[in-house]
Structures are given as C-alpha cells and as structure tokens.
Amino acid sequence: MVKTAVLTDSTAYIPKDLRDKWNIYMVPLNVIFGNESYQEEVDIETDEFYQKMREVEELPKTSQPSIGLVREKLEELSEDFDAVIAVHLSSGISGTLQGTVAAGETVENLDVYAYDSEISCMAQGFMALEAAELAEKNTPPEQIIARLDEVKASNKAYFMVDDLTNLHKGGRLNTAQAMLGSLLQVKPILHFVDGQIEPFEKIRTRKKALNRVRELFDEDASSGKQIEACVIHSQREDEAKQWKQDLESKYENVTCKISYFGPVIGTHLGEGAIGLTWYEK
C-alpha cells in the first residue's frame, strides 16, 4: 500500500480550515514590495496585502517558491509518505510546477507526481481537495491523477476584473487587449485557455458581466448533475456571500464555497475582481 501526501501551492487559496481537515501541505509563492519579500499565506494576510496595494504606486512583483524551499518540504514528506501528488498553478503563468519537478529529482524515497492544474485559485484548489479525499482512501497515485484529469475536463472558471491595468503591467495581457478594455470601460470576462489568461467576452457593465457568468453557470447547473462551485473574490465578501446563497437556494444539486484572490493572483487582478469556478462532483 502506497501512502500518498497531497501538496499544493499558496495560489490555490484553499481556506486553512479545509487544508487542515484534509491534511493538504502547502508551499507559498512570494509577493515583493520594493525590497521586502513576503510569503503569501505565511508572512502576509490578504487584507494586509490589499491595504499595501492602495499605498504603493508601483505594482509588486511575484515569484515562485525557491527550489530549496520545495526540496525541504518534499524531504519532510518523505519521512512519512511514499509518494506526493503536487497540484500546482498553471505552468503557463508560473514556473512553480517546473520547480517541484526539479526539486523532486533530488529527493530520495519519494515518488513525486507534479500535476499541472492549467489554472489557479480554487479551481486548482478543487483538484487538491479531490486528491486529498482519494489519498485518505489509499487510492494509488496513478488513479488519483486519472481523477484529476476528469476534474480538469469538467472544470470551468470565469472571472471579471474591475480594471485591466494590473494584468497589462504584469505582462498577463497584451497591450491591445488592455487598451481596448480601458478605452471602452468594458468589464471583460476572463478565463484560462491552454494554461493562459485570455478574454472570454467583453461586456460593458459590471452588472451585465456578472449576469453573464451566472448564465454560463446556469447552463451546467440546470442539468441536475452534482456541481461543486466556489465564488472567488478580492475584497468583495458581501457580494460573494450573496452569490453563494443565491446559487445554493436555486439549485439543490449545487454546493458552493467562498474563496479569495490572495496576494500573488491579486497583484494581477486587482481589487474588486470576482469569479466563479465549478466542476462536476
């Protein structure tokens, strides 16, 4: 019997009580203001981060965990486990996955399965949670990976940003896309395509953009299949709670969590972003 641990990175933004409940281990990415570097979820809380963002003119930088830090975590896990499934944010926007692959090659007595979620935030978090549930049942790692492929195939995530400036400055959106958004004051709905952030639709108002995301969700939820959903927000908790309440009261087949865009992803999306992710349970 193979004893398997589940590792993810901080950008999954799985609430700590859930991480603890399912014994999910985590390596933090970094957010850097000037000369000060902070490990997100460790050295800096999300509220504190957004407060700092309001006070600085220059966008903070972000960086992946050091290979040394990841190696240290894997070596620690090798003392109690035979294998680890490491679910990471998209390799299209970060080198975190490659760092885990490199670190894993230096650790003995541990089979490291680095898994590219091709996405981020709680869409990535859902995969880590699924892996943890299966690991607890002593499911072989190969079967866990096969289930993660199923989750990835049914997973959808759409998010709306209040302002494209940060995405453009951070190099996550090209100049033409950013210019168009700013000039028309559109509220673009974004999603991940092949591991990269891409515009899905350009909509003129926040309200219409949010309604459009709800429409996309309704198409899947009305099928009657069991849906696991999550509202993700940056400093819009009341709005997120309202969405969760609306979705769960409308559909008996939907369970909904609330998560957040923490410092690393929040650097690129900015305050006021809100999104919805879901998959077939």
C-alpha positions as CSV (number, residue, x, y, z in Angstrom):
1,M,0.0,0.0,0.0
2,V,1.4,3.4,-1.0
3,K,1.0,6.2,1.5
4,T,0.4,9.4,-0.5
5,A,0.6,13.1,0.6
6,V,-1.0,15.9,-1.3
7,L,0.9,19.2,-1.7
8,T,-0.3,22.4,-3.4
9,D,1.0,25.9,-3.6
10,S,-0.5,29.0,-1.9
11,T,-2.3,30.2,-5.1
12,A,-4.9,27.5,-4.6
13,Y,-6.3,29.7,-1.8
14,I,-7.9,26.8,0.0
15,P,-9.2,28.2,3.3
16,K,-6.9,27.0,6.1
17,D,-9.5,25.0,7.9
18,L,-10.1,22.9,4.8
19,R,-6.3,22.4,4.2
20,D,-6.1,21.2,7.8
21,K,-9.1,19.0,7.6
22,W,-7.7,17.1,4.6
23,N,-4.0,17.3,5.5
24,I,-3.1,19.3,2.4
25,Y,0.5,20.6,2.6
26,M,1.4,23.9,1.0
27,V,4.4,25.8,-0.4
28,P,4.0,29.6,-0.6
29,L,4.7,31.8,-3.6
30,N,6.1,35.3,-2.8
31,V,4.9,38.8,-3.3
32,I,7.6,41.5,-3.3
33,F,7.0,45.2,-2.5
34,G,10.3,47.1,-3.2
35,N,13.0,45.2,-1.3
36,E,10.5,43.5,1.0
37,S,9.6,39.9,0.1
38,Y,6.6,38.1,1.8
39,Q,5.5,34.5,1.5
40,E,1.7,34.7,0.9
41,E,-0.5,32.8,3.4
42,V,2.5,32.9,5.8
43,D,4.0,36.4,6.2
44,I,1.2,38.5,4.8
45,E,-2.6,38.2,5.1
46,T,-4.8,39.0,2.1
47,D,-6.4,42.1,3.8
48,E,-3.0,43.4,4.7
49,F,-1.9,42.9,1.1
50,Y,-4.7,44.9,-0.4
51,Q,-4.1,47.7,2.1
52,K,-0.4,47.8,1.0
53,M,-1.5,47.8,-2.7
54,R,-3.6,51.0,-2.1
55,E,-0.5,52.7,-0.6
56,V,2.1,52.0,-3.4
57,E,2.3,53.4,-6.9
58,E,4.3,50.5,-8.4
59,L,2.8,47.1,-8.8
60,P,4.5,44.5,-6.5
61,K,6.4,41.6,-8.1
62,T,5.6,38.0,-7.6
63,S,7.9,34.9,-7.6
64,Q,7.6,31.2,-7.4
65,P,8.8,29.2,-4.3
66,S,12.6,28.6,-4.3
67,I,13.6,25.1,-5.3
68,G,15.4,24.8,-1.9
69,L,12.1,25.5,0.0
70,V,10.2,22.9,-2.1
71,R,13.0,20.4,-1.6
72,E,12.9,20.9,2.1
73,K,9.1,20.3,2.1
74,L,9.5,17.1,0.0
75,E,12.2,15.8,2.2
76,E,10.0,16.4,5.2
77,L,7.2,14.5,3.5
78,S,9.5,11.6,2.5
79,E,9.8,10.7,6.2
80,D,6.1,9.7,6.4
81,F,5.0,9.1,2.8
82,D,5.9,7.0,-0.2
83,A,4.5,9.4,-2.8
84,V,3.3,13.0,-3.1
85,I,0.9,14.5,-5.6
86,A,1.8,18.2,-6.0
87,V,-1.1,20.2,-7.6
88,H,0.2,23.5,-8.9
89,L,-1.0,26.6,-10.7
90,S,-0.8,26.7,-14.4
91,S,2.7,26.2,-15.8
92,G,1.6,28.8,-18.5
93,I,1.8,31.6,-15.9
94,S,4.4,30.4,-13.4
95,G,7.5,28.2,-13.1
96,T,6.3,26.7,-9.8
97,L,5.4,23.3,-11.3
98,Q,8.9,23.0,-13.0
99,G,10.5,23.9,-9.7
100,T,8.7,21.0,-8.0
101,V,9.8,18.6,-10.8
102,A,13.4,19.8,-10.3
103,A,13.3,19.5,-6.5
104,G,11.6,16.1,-6.7
105,E,14.5,14.7,-8.7
106,T,16.8,15.4,-5.7
107,V,14.7,13.7,-3.0
108,E,15.2,10.0,-2.4
109,N,12.5,7.5,-1.3
110,L,9.6,9.7,-2.5
111,D,7.8,9.4,-5.8
112,V,6.8,13.0,-6.8
113,Y,3.8,13.4,-9.2
114,A,3.8,17.1,-10.2
115,Y,0.4,17.9,-11.6
116,D,-0.3,21.0,-13.8
117,S,-3.8,22.2,-12.9
118,E,-3.5,24.6,-16.0
119,I,-5.5,27.1,-13.9
120,S,-5.2,28.7,-10.5
121,C,-7.1,29.7,-7.3
122,M,-9.9,27.4,-6.1
123,A,-10.2,25.8,-9.5
124,Q,-6.8,24.4,-8.7
125,G,-7.8,24.0,-5.0
126,F,-10.7,21.7,-6.1
127,M,-8.1,19.4,-7.6
128,A,-6.0,19.3,-4.5
129,L,-9.1,18.6,-2.4
130,E,-10.2,15.7,-4.7
131,A,-6.6,14.3,-4.5
132,A,-6.7,14.5,-0.7
133,E,-10.0,12.7,-0.4
134,L,-8.7,9.9,-2.6
135,A,-5.3,9.8,-0.8
136,E,-7.2,9.3,2.5
137,K,-8.8,6.2,1.0
138,N,-5.3,4.9,0.0
139,T,-6.1,5.3,-3.7
140,P,-3.0,4.6,-5.8
141,P,-1.3,7.8,-7.1
142,E,-2.0,6.8,-10.8
143,Q,-5.7,6.6,-10.1
144,I,-5.7,9.9,-8.3
145,I,-4.0,11.5,-11.3
146,A,-6.7,10.0,-13.6
147,R,-9.4,11.5,-11.4
148,L,-7.7,14.9,-11.5
149,D,-7.8,14.7,-15.3
150,E,-11.6,14.2,-15.1
151,V,-12.0,17.2,-12.7
152,K,-9.9,19.3,-15.1
153,A,-12.0,18.3,-18.1
154,S,-15.3,19.4,-16.4
155,N,-13.8,22.4,-14.6
156,K,-14.9,25.9,-15.6
157,A,-13.8,29.2,-14.3
158,Y,-14.8,32.7,-15.3
159,F,-13.7,35.9,-13.6
160,M,-14.3,39.6,-14.1
161,V,-11.8,42.3,-13.2
162,D,-12.6,45.9,-12.4
163,D,-9.6,47.3,-14.2
164,L,-7.2,45.7,-16.7
165,T,-4.2,47.9,-15.7
166,N,-2.6,45.3,-13.4
167,L,-3.0,42.4,-15.8
168,H,-1.3,44.5,-18.5
169,K,1.5,45.8,-16.3
170,G,2.2,42.3,-15.0
171,G,2.5,41.0,-18.6
172,R,-0.5,38.8,-18.3
173,L,-2.5,40.6,-21.0
174,N,-1.2,42.2,-24.2
175,T,-1.3,46.0,-24.8
176,A,-4.1,45.8,-27.4
177,Q,-6.4,43.9,-25.1
178,A,-5.6,46.2,-22.2
179,M,-6.1,49.3,-24.3
180,L,-9.4,48.2,-25.7
181,G,-10.7,47.4,-22.2
182,S,-9.6,50.8,-20.8
183,L,-10.9,52.8,-23.7
184,L,-14.4,51.3,-23.8
185,Q,-14.6,50.9,-20.0
186,V,-15.6,47.3,-20.6
187,K,-15.7,44.7,-17.8
188,P,-14.1,41.8,-19.6
189,I,-14.9,38.2,-18.5
190,L,-11.6,36.3,-18.5
191,H,-10.9,32.6,-18.4
192,F,-8.0,30.2,-18.9
193,V,-7.2,28.8,-22.3
194,D,-4.3,26.3,-22.6
195,G,-3.0,27.5,-19.3
196,Q,-3.0,31.2,-20.1
197,I,-5.4,34.0,-19.1
198,E,-7.5,35.1,-22.1
199,P,-10.5,37.3,-22.6
200,F,-13.7,35.3,-22.9
201,E,-16.2,38.1,-23.7
202,K,-16.1,41.9,-23.4
203,I,-19.1,43.3,-21.6
204,R,-19.9,47.0,-21.0
205,T,-21.0,47.0,-17.3
206,R,-20.1,45.1,-14.1
207,K,-23.7,44.0,-13.6
208,K,-24.1,42.6,-17.1
209,A,-20.7,40.8,-16.8
210,L,-21.7,39.2,-13.5
211,N,-25.1,38.2,-15.0
212,R,-23.3,36.6,-18.0
213,V,-21.1,34.5,-15.6
214,R,-24.3,33.4,-13.9
215,E,-25.8,32.4,-17.3
216,L,-22.8,30.2,-18.0
217,F,-23.1,28.5,-14.7
218,D,-26.9,28.0,-15.1
219,E,-26.3,26.1,-18.3
220,D,-24.4,23.4,-16.3
221,A,-26.3,23.5,-13.0
222,S,-29.7,23.1,-14.7
223,S,-28.5,19.6,-16.0
224,G,-29.2,18.3,-12.5
225,K,-25.7,16.9,-12.1
226,Q,-23.9,17.3,-8.8
227,I,-21.9,20.5,-9.0
228,E,-19.2,21.8,-6.7
229,A,-18.8,25.5,-7.1
230,C,-16.8,28.3,-5.5
231,V,-17.2,32.1,-5.6
232,I,-13.8,33.8,-5.6
233,H,-13.3,37.5,-4.8
234,S,-10.9,40.2,-4.0
235,Q,-12.3,42.3,-1.2
236,R,-15.9,41.7,-2.2
237,E,-17.0,39.3,0.6
238,D,-20.6,40.5,0.9
239,E,-21.2,40.1,-2.8
240,A,-19.5,36.6,-2.7
241,K,-21.8,35.5,0.2
242,Q,-24.9,36.7,-1.8
243,W,-23.8,34.7,-4.8
244,K,-23.3,31.6,-2.7
245,Q,-26.7,32.0,-1.1
246,D,-28.4,32.6,-4.5
247,L,-26.8,29.5,-6.1
248,E,-27.5,27.1,-3.3
249,S,-31.1,28.3,-2.9
250,K,-31.8,28.0,-6.6
251,Y,-30.2,24.5,-7.1
252,E,-30.4,21.5,-4.8
253,N,-27.6,19.9,-6.8
254,V,-25.1,22.7,-6.1
255,T,-22.7,23.1,-3.1
256,C,-20.8,26.3,-3.1
257,K,-17.7,27.5,-1.2
258,I,-16.2,31.0,-0.9
259,S,-12.5,31.7,-1.5
260,Y,-10.4,34.7,-2.4
261,F,-7.8,36.1,-4.8
262,G,-4.8,36.3,-2.4
263,P,-1.7,38.4,-2.9
264,V,0.0,36.7,-5.8
265,I,-3.0,36.4,-8.1
266,G,-4.5,39.7,-6.6
267,T,-1.4,41.5,-7.8
268,H,-2.5,40.8,-11.4
269,L,-6.3,41.0,-11.0
270,G,-6.5,44.0,-8.5
271,E,-9.2,44.8,-6.0
272,G,-12.9,44.2,-7.0
273,A,-12.3,41.1,-9.1
274,I,-14.9,38.4,-8.7
275,G,-15.2,35.0,-10.3
276,L,-17.0,31.7,-10.2
277,T,-15.5,28.2,-10.7
278,W,-17.3,24.8,-10.8
279,Y,-16.9,21.2,-11.8
280,E,-19.0,18.0,-11.8
281,K,-18.6,16.2,-8.5
